Amino acid sequence: MRYKNNNYFFENISLDKLAIKYSTPLYCYSYNKLKSNIVNFFTYFKKFSPLVCFAIKSNTNLNLIREIKNFGLGADVVSKGELMLALKAGINKKKIVFSGVGKTESELKFAIEKKILLINSESESEIKIIEKIAKKKNVVVNIGIRLNPNTDANTLKQISTGKKENKFGVDEKTFLKLVSVLRTSKNIKLKCLSVHIGSQITDHKPYEKMLKAVDKIINKAKFNFEYIDLGGGMGISYEKNQKKLDYKKYKSAIEKFLRKNNSKLIFEPGRSIIGNTAILISRVIYLKETSKKIFVILDAGMNDMMRPALYGAKHQILPAFKNKKKSQKSYEFVGPICETTDKFLSVSNFNKLKERDLIFISDVGAYGSSLSSNYNIRPKPSEILINKSKITILKKRQKLEDII
Ligand code: LLP
């Protein structure tokens, strides 16, 4: 992904060619970036031979999940729909874990019938329902319990999950109680302790704290967990010079933890696998100048990519063609949706743009298309995968007839 003679190339293809052929807005994924992210992830944690379960919620494209499966990953799912999707993509059921605070009885039944690796349970009431289903079916169900370690992930508060005020997991007291109750359960086999403290974490210290909390509770519980599921959350660089997670330090904290606890590791990464693999190409519909700034009205809106509107998340925007002229006034990149929060970014000193020019929004692979909607009755964009010069259509643009 780079400029060649001021023209941006995604793998070996220029953005204008893609925009003409597939129209805009357009999600483009890089196969080679995906591959290198996965290879790097396995390299960082090679020593532990972990089971890596891709967090399906971060990207729900069936064809992309198939590619991810081909690299040997399993799946972390949070609904019956995601579980069906993972199975349809060919992910081995023994590599699937099911998380979530509100799994319904019918979702739990489905997961039990599919004999997935683990149901990571998040409440006493849920465990009772699992036990009821298992008894009725006369089977033994393997579960994990998600601990809420009351650890600050030091990330956006909207995507923090490991503090006691968050709805996720169970507190220490409940955890210990459940461990002791489940020791004698005939239909539930407790196999795993799971944690996930939040997303877009760029500081290793919260992970260190989380591991300390986990270690402490295992000592108290005096229980030998076959698996420790450390969740995901590894952050990526959305902005230049943004702090990067120090994987070495995270790894050595895990090493320290494993010296005392002999368990198999599971990770549930989403963003770190898929986040930086994609861009969203968009065309400028209109430029609207005001006294202070120029609104750059794009054909992509918050329905196509809602992270900025939902979390105030920042994604870099760059022009498909660079020129030598700069805009005098700052640009505010907005979409066509009837919402004030339908705004992507404000930038000063941007390359001067004209109507119909192309730009792209960076790092939209995670929680981009998976959070998209048909708000304002707008069809969801096409998604394509590029491997050098080869293009595969991952999903066709929705037709208005399909959504009306
Ligand atoms: N495991 C569990 C139990 C999770 O809840 C999540 C994310 C993950 C794994 C994957 O986390 P990752 O490695 O992708 O950080 N929509 C937000 C992010 C929400 C994350 C929800 N849970 C965003 O756009 O930033």
Residues whose N, C-alpha, C, O or C-beta is under 5 A from the ligand:
A	BS01	LLP	A55 S58 S99 I159 H196 G198 S199 Q200 G231 G232 G233 M234 E268 P269 G270 R271 S272 R307 Y367
